[in-house]
Amino acid sequence: MAEPTDTNRNEQNRDDAQRAKRTALSDRASWRIVQGVGLRIKRFLDRYSIIYAILVVGLVLTLTTGNFLTTNNLVNVLRQISMVSIISVGVFFTLVAGSLDISTGAVVALISVTFSSLMVFYNMSPILAIILSIFLGMFIGLINGLLITRLGIPALIATLAMQYVCIGVVYLSSGGYPISGIPESVVFLGRGHVFDLYWLPWPVFIMVVIVLIAHFISQKTRFGRHIYAVGGNPEAAYLSGIKHKRTVVYAHVICSALAALAGVIVTARLNSGQVKAGEGWDFEAIIGTIIGGVSIVGGRGYVFGAMLGTFLVGLLVNGMTLNNVDSNVQKIVKGVVLLFAIAFDILNVRRRNKS
């Protein structure tokens, strides 16, 4: 066999060096990708640190209850939380814009009775009934927004008044009785599953779609920038040419429209219009949104945080229910959690203002 010449050796050495260089570059690129992914995960966890609280609560409930990790319970929790989460998305828009809406629970009840009445008493098609119900919700939000921005009524008072108006209309129109007999074609919205996947109920799927759309609107659109500007500094927003009153009105229209959507879904789930539908959901949505990092004074927060905060509240409620905690005690716990969340938010705002 012929001995390799010096030329062959040099070519082989050159090829080995190039191969080693390519390997080193590939390893370096892979390491940069890993670093980038790790940095994004760290930023995500820093922004949504409430995930740690969810994991702790989930662990505690797993250890203290025997039914928490069952498939049926988890699916039911997701289904219930999804409707409150849809409301919390609307609450997110109002809070970030520096406003507030406490009428969403009453809107859910009003839409539940109206939606079922349109189909049962007026033989309206479900699609048209859904559209009219959403428009009714938008109209309520428009009234709230105009009361706040045009008449200068504080958001708390305006939406409290609307809450009583909605509840009064609910009982006058229904006599305090449920409205049953809605078409079976509607029930799937509350009880069905996407592609017959048991772990993906329709309410959860709708919630995910709503949250993704809301995230895009809040982070990628001009309206999203405007609500942060209006909530963070209304005077600066006005001087910069932003129509701050219109922005607040739009935020309330979105909030009530999403409450109406939740009313449609809960009606489909209960297979009837219920005068008590949505009771307490406004409170849970506000608690979850604030716990999720949305500032009570406006201008700060993320829609994913609002969803995660609502998820945490839902876990707490589910855990107390599984442990047979008295309903009045549950109300006390919710109130204390809300107080701590608001106090923590205010302290953070003061600390940022000082720095």
Secondary structure, DSSP 8 states (H G I E B T S, - for coil): -----HHHHHHHHHHHHHHHHHHHHHHHHHHHHHHHHHHHHHHHHHHTTHHHHHHHHHHHHHHH-SSTTSHHHHHHHHHHHHHHHHHHHHHHHHHHTT-----HHHHHHHHHHHHHHHHHTS---HHHHHHHHHHHHHHHHHHHHHHHHTS---HHHHHHHHHHHHHHHHHHHHTT--EE---HHHHHHHH-BGGG-TT-BHHHHHHHHHHHHHHHHHHHSHHHHHHHHHHH-HHHHHHTT--HHHHHHHHHHHHHHHHHHHHHHHHHHHTEE-TTTTTTHHHHHHHHHHHTT--TTSS---HHHHHHHHHHHHHHHHHHHHTT--HHHHHHHHHHHHHHHHHHHHHHHHHHHH-
